[in-house]
């Protein structure tokens, strides 16, 4: 059998290569690292994450928690490695990023049916089966080749942001406390309270701080789920207090009351030596980040081991180009997977790589496609990116809004979401997805 070419060894590409190989399909996995790196990546490992909690909630009352459970039940490589390298983060699935990426790399490279070829891919192969999982930072030559492959359409750019990291030992714990919101789970977050006066001063400087140059950047092009903190601040003085700095459910043990605002820090590695500023994605200049973020009382002497960065994401007008199996409508031998399809987030990218690979393997075996119902998170995502009725297509995280309602009333949002997840998992358990 001729090998399937998978382009890109991020989460989608690694998952796709693994699922194909597990089904007896030989794979040639093409990856440009380490010869050529992207602005967001710094190691040669596959499946590299930007921050430890990129996999988000692990609770079934949350749609991404449902998606992760679906992938677990279908033997996902990425979820297996994530679970093996998780660090405590309350109800979220956070991982030791380096341990996780090393595990993904080792398992992919050691599979007897996967051959890894390093070096940049600059065109879509003219024959054979291909899964393009080149990611939101697709290199310019390959991006141009993709544009040429779809002359009838347009590719779209938006901008994504990553938050700064600080060392634990540099956080002033006299002005901070460990807790999870509403005491859910273990107290894994460091909470940095601010008085109204401290917040007012911080907000004013944040709004006035100098941004790094980002060509073509405008507020209206920012994906809401990754909005830079300074852009959010400019939308209103109280906006942050209802967003990443909301104090709800975080009583300061010194006062017994909720502070005016709270900045949360989340563990970024298994050793607990590095923490992420939750919700502080930014494209401020690095000196400005140090100056403004050091106004947070607990971070006055913080050691920043990584500053926030802004980088380009590229995605397709997928509803016009792809079907619900992530295949190119005009040329089904070519599939796309990952954030380039318009699924937003690492878990969502994993799901797209999984589904594209399963369908391709079944087609090669002469089997019909798996009909993942829209009631499942995997199916809902696939139908979202292929829904031709969507006119202004934008990247989307998995959410219960793209899953059909129950058809009966359930009191309470969490109870309703739990019922949606229960229904999805029952349907999934009845499918022959292999």
C-alpha positions in Angstrom: 0.0 0.0 0.0 1.3 3.5 -0.9 2.0 5.5 2.2 -0.4 8.4 3.2 1.5 11.6 3.4 0.7 13.6 6.6 2.1 17.2 6.5 2.7 18.5 10.0 3.5 16.9 13.3 1.4 19.1 15.6 -1.5 17.6 17.6 -3.7 17.0 14.5 -0.9 15.6 12.3 0.5 13.3 15.1 -3.0 12.0 15.9 -3.8 11.4 12.2 -0.5 9.6 11.6 -1.0 7.4 14.6 -4.6 6.5 13.8 -3.7 5.6 10.2 -0.8 3.5 11.4 -2.8 1.7 14.0 -5.2 0.7 11.2 -2.4 -0.8 9.2 -1.9 2.1 6.8 1.7 3.2 6.2 2.4 6.9 6.8 5.1 9.3 5.7 5.0 12.1 8.3 6.5 15.4 7.0 7.7 17.9 9.6 9.7 21.0 9.0 11.1 21.3 12.6 13.8 21.5 13.7 15.3 22.8 10.4 12.6 25.6 10.3 10.7 26.8 13.3 7.6 28.9 13.8 7.3 32.0 16.0 5.3 30.0 18.6 7.5 26.9 18.9 10.9 26.3 20.4 11.6 22.6 20.5 12.0 19.8 17.9 9.3 17.7 19.6 5.9 16.8 18.0 2.7 18.1 19.6 4.3 21.1 21.2 1.9 23.2 23.3 2.1 26.9 24.0 0.9 26.7 27.6 0.2 23.9 30.1 -3.6 24.3 30.3 -4.1 24.4 26.5 -6.3 21.3 26.8 -8.8 23.2 29.1 -11.6 21.8 31.2 -11.9 18.1 31.9 -15.4 18.1 33.2 -18.4 16.7 31.3 -20.5 19.7 32.0 -18.1 21.5 29.6 -18.2 20.8 25.8 -14.4 20.4 25.6 -14.5 18.0 28.5 -17.0 15.9 26.5 -14.8 16.1 23.4 -11.8 14.8 25.5 -13.9 11.9 26.9 -15.0 11.0 23.4 -11.4 10.9 22.2 -10.3 8.9 25.2 -12.9 6.3 24.4 -11.6 6.1 20.8 -8.0 5.5 21.8 -6.6 8.9 21.0 -2.8 9.1 21.1 -2.9 12.8 22.2 -5.3 12.2 25.1 -3.3 9.1 26.2 -0.1 11.2 26.4 -1.9 14.1 28.1 -3.4 11.9 30.8 0.0 10.4 31.4 1.7 13.8 31.9 -1.1 15.8 33.6 -0.4 18.2 36.4 -2.9 19.3 39.0 -5.2 22.2 37.9 -8.5 21.8 39.6 -11.1 20.7 37.0 -8.8 21.3 34.0 -6.5 19.0 32.1 -3.1 20.7 32.4 0.0 18.9 31.4 3.8 19.1 31.7 4.3 20.4 28.2 7.8 19.0 27.7 7.0 15.6 29.1 3.8 15.5 27.0 5.5 16.5 23.7 8.4 14.1 24.3 5.9 11.3 24.8 4.0 12.1 21.6 7.2 12.3 19.6 8.6 9.0 21.0 5.4 7.1 20.3 5.0 8.4 16.8 8.7 7.9 15.8 8.7 4.4 17.2 5.6 3.2 15.3 6.8 0.7 12.7 4.4 2.0 10.0 5.3 5.7 10.4 8.3 7.1 8.6 9.3 10.7 9.6 10.8 12.9 7.0 12.2 16.2 8.2 12.2 19.3 6.1 9.8 22.0 4.9 6.9 21.0 2.5 6.3 23.7 -0.1 3.5 22.2 -2.2 0.6 19.8 -1.9 1.6 16.4 -3.5 0.0 16.0 -7.0 -0.9 12.4 -6.4 -1.7 10.0 -3.5 -3.6 10.5 -0.3 -2.6 13.5 1.8 -3.6 15.0 5.1 -2.5 18.6 5.4 -2.2 19.4 9.1 0.3 22.3 8.8 -1.3 24.3 11.6 -2.2 27.9 12.1 1.4 29.0 11.4 1.6 27.3 8.0 4.9 28.5 6.4 4.5 31.1 3.6 5.5 28.8 0.7 3.0 26.1 1.7 0.3 28.7 2.4 0.8 30.0 -1.1 0.5 26.5 -2.5 -2.7 26.0 -0.5 -4.1 29.3 -2.0 -3.2 28.1 -5.5 -4.9 24.8 -4.7 -8.1 26.7 -4.0 -8.1 29.4 -6.7 -11.9 29.7 -6.3 -11.8 30.7 -2.7 -10.0 32.7 -0.1 -7.9 31.9 2.9 -8.3 34.0 6.0 -5.9 35.2 8.6 -6.4 36.1 12.2 -4.1 36.7 15.2 -3.6 34.6 18.2 -1.8 35.5 21.5 0.1 33.6 24.2 0.3 34.7 27.9 3.5 35.4 29.8 5.1 32.9 32.2 6.7 33.7 35.7 8.6 31.7 38.2 6.9 30.5 41.3 9.7 31.6 43.6 9.4 35.2 42.3 5.7 35.5 43.2 5.1 37.4 46.5 2.8 34.9 48.4 2.3 37.5 51.1 0.1 39.2 48.5 -1.4 36.0 47.0 -3.1 32.8 48.0 -3.8 29.3 46.6 -7.4 28.5 45.7 -9.7 27.2 43.0 -12.8 29.2 42.2 -15.7 28.3 44.5 -13.3 25.8 46.1 -13.8 23.3 43.3 -11.2 20.6 43.0 -7.8 21.1 44.6 -6.5 24.6 45.3 -4.1 24.7 42.4 -4.3 28.4 41.3 -2.3 31.2 42.7 -4.6 34.2 43.1 -3.3 37.7 43.1 -5.8 40.1 44.6 -6.1 43.8 43.8 -7.9 46.6 45.5 -10.0 49.0 43.5 -7.2 51.7 43.6 -4.6 49.2 42.5 -6.8 47.9 39.7 -7.6 51.5 38.5 -3.9 52.3 38.2 -3.1 49.0 36.5 -6.0 49.4 34.1 -5.0 52.9 33.0 -1.4 51.8 32.3 -2.5 48.7 30.5 -4.7 50.7 28.2 -1.9 53.2 27.5 0.9 50.6 27.1 2.8 50.3 23.8 2.1 47.4 21.5 4.5 45.4 19.5 4.1 45.9 15.7 1.7 43.4 14.2 1.0 44.0 10.5 -2.6 44.1 9.6 -3.8 43.8 13.2 -7.2 45.3 14.1 -9.4 44.7 17.1 -12.2 43.4 14.9 -9.9 40.6 13.6 -9.1 39.3 17.0 -10.6 35.9 17.8 -12.7 36.4 20.9 -11.3 33.3 22.7 -7.7 34.7 22.5 -8.3 38.4 22.8 -5.2 40.3 24.0 -5.7 41.5 27.5 -5.0 45.1 26.5 -7.6 45.0 23.8 -10.1 43.7 26.3 -9.2 46.4 28.8 -9.8 49.2 26.2 -13.4 48.0 25.8 -14.3 49.3 29.2 -13.0 49.9 32.7 -14.9 47.0 34.2 -14.5 44.5 31.3 -11.5 42.7 32.9 -13.4 42.4 36.1 -16.0 40.3 34.3 -13.4 38.4 32.4 -10.0 37.1 33.4 -9.8 39.3 36.5 -13.2 38.4 37.9 -13.1 37.8 41.7 -16.2 35.6 41.9 -15.8 32.6 44.2 -12.2 33.7 45.3 -12.4 34.9 48.9 -9.1 36.4 50.2 -8.2 34.5 53.4 -6.8 37.7 54.9 -10.1 39.5 54.6 -12.6 36.7 54.2 -14.1 38.7 51.3 -13.9 38.8 47.5 -11.2 41.3 46.3 -12.1 43.9 43.8 -10.1 42.0 41.1 -8.0 38.9 41.0 -5.3 37.8 38.6 -5.0 34.0 38.5 -1.7 32.1 37.9 -1.9 28.5 36.7 0.9 25.9 37.0 2.7 25.5 33.7 4.9 22.5 34.5 4.8 19.4 36.6 7.4 20.7 39.1 5.3 23.8 39.8 8.2 26.1 39.3 6.6 28.1 36.4 3.2 29.7 36.3 1.0 31.1 33.5 -0.9 34.4 33.8 -4.4 33.2 33.1 -6.1 35.3 30.4 -3.1 37.5 29.8 -2.6 36.8 26.1 -0.9 40.0 24.8 1.1 41.6 22.1 2.5 44.4 24.2 6.2 45.2 23.8 8.2 43.1 26.2 9.5 46.0 28.4 5.9 47.2 28.6 4.7 43.8 29.8 7.3 43.8 32.6 6.4 47.4 33.6 2.6 47.0 33.6 2.2 43.4 34.8 4.6 44.2 37.7 2.0 46.6 39.0 0.0 43.6 40.2 1.0 43.5 43.9 2.0 39.8 44.0 4.1 40.2 40.8 6.1 43.3 41.7 9.3 41.3 41.7 8.2 38.7 39.2 10.7 36.9 37.1 9.3 36.6 33.6 10.6 33.4 31.8 8.6 34.1 28.7 6.8 37.2 27.6 3.5 37.1 25.7 3.7 36.9 22.0 1.3 37.6 19.1 1.4 35.4 16.0 -0.5 34.9 12.8 -3.0 32.1 12.4 -4.2 31.0 8.9 -7.4 29.1 8.3 -9.5 28.0 5.3 -13.0 29.0 4.2 -13.8 25.4 5.1 -17.6 25.4 4.5 -17.0 26.1 0.8 -14.0 23.7 0.6 -14.3 20.7 2.9 -16.9 18.0 3.7 -17.7 16.7 7.1 -14.9 14.2 6.9 -12.4 17.0 6.4 -11.9 16.0 2.8 -11.5 18.5 0.0 -14.8 18.4 -1.9 -13.3 18.8 -5.4 -10.4 16.3 -4.7 -11.2 13.9 -1.9 -7.7 12.3 -1.9 -6.6 15.5 0.0 -7.8 16.1 3.6 -7.1 19.0 5.9 -6.9 18.7 9.7 -6.2 21.0 12.7 -6.7 24.7 13.2 -6.2 25.4 9.5 -9.7 24.0 9.1 -11.2 26.5 11.4 -11.5 24.3 14.5 -10.0 26.4 17.4 -8.0 24.8 20.1 -5.7 21.9 20.6 -8.3 19.3 21.6 -10.5 20.3 18.6 -7.4 20.0 16.3 -6.8 16.5 17.7 -10.4 15.6 17.0 -10.2 16.7 13.4 -7.0 14.8 12.8 -8.6 11.7 14.4 -11.7 11.9 12.2 -9.8 12.7 9.0 -7.5 9.7 9.5 -10.3 7.2 10.5 -12.3 8.1 7.4 -9.3 7.9 5.1 -8.4 4.5 6.6 -11.9 3.2 6.1 -12.0 4.4 2.5 -8.8 2.6 1.8 -10.3 -0.5 3.3 -13.5 -0.1 1.2 -15.6 0.6 4.2 -18.3 3.3 4.4 -17.7 6.5 6.4 -18.5 6.6 10.1 -21.6 8.7 10.7 -20.5 10.7 13.8 -23.9 12.2 14.9 -24.1 16.0 15.4 -25.1 15.1 19.0 -21.5 14.1 19.6 -18.8 16.7 20.0 -16.6 15.1 17.3 -19.5 15.1 14.9 -20.7 18.6 15.8 -17.3 20.1 15.1 -17.0 18.3 11.7 -20.5 19.6 10.7 -19.7 23.1 11.8 -16.6 23.5 9.6 -18.6 22.0 6.6 -21.9 23.9 7.1 -22.4 25.7 3.8 -25.1 27.9 5.3 -22.5 29.7 7.3 -21.6 32.9 5.4 -19.1 34.6 7.7 -17.1 31.6 8.7 -15.0 32.1 11.9 -12.8 29.7 13.9 -14.8 27.9 16.6 -14.1 26.2 19.9 -16.3 23.2 20.6 -19.3 24.3 22.6 -22.8 23.0 23.4 -24.3 25.7 21.1 -23.3 23.6 18.0 -24.8 20.5 19.4 -28.6 19.9 19.0 -30.7 20.5 22.1 -32.1 17.6 24.2 -35.7 18.1 23.2 -36.8 18.2 26.8 -36.3 20.6 29.7 -33.6 20.1 32.3 -33.3 22.5 35.2 -29.9 24.2 35.6 -27.2 24.7 33.0 -24.7 22.3 34.4 -27.4 19.6 34.7 -28.5 20.2 31.1 -24.9 20.1 29.8 -24.3 16.8 31.8 -27.4 15.3 30.0 -26.0 16.5 26.6 -22.7 14.7 27.4 -24.5 11.6 28.6 -26.5 11.4 25.3 -23.3 12.0 23.3 -21.4 9.2 25.0 -24.2 6.7 24.7 -24.4 7.4 20.9 -20.6 7.1 20.6 -20.6 3.8 22.4 -23.0 2.5 19.8 -20.9 3.4 16.8 -18.4 1.2 14.9 -15.7 3.9 14.6 -12.9 1.5 14.1 
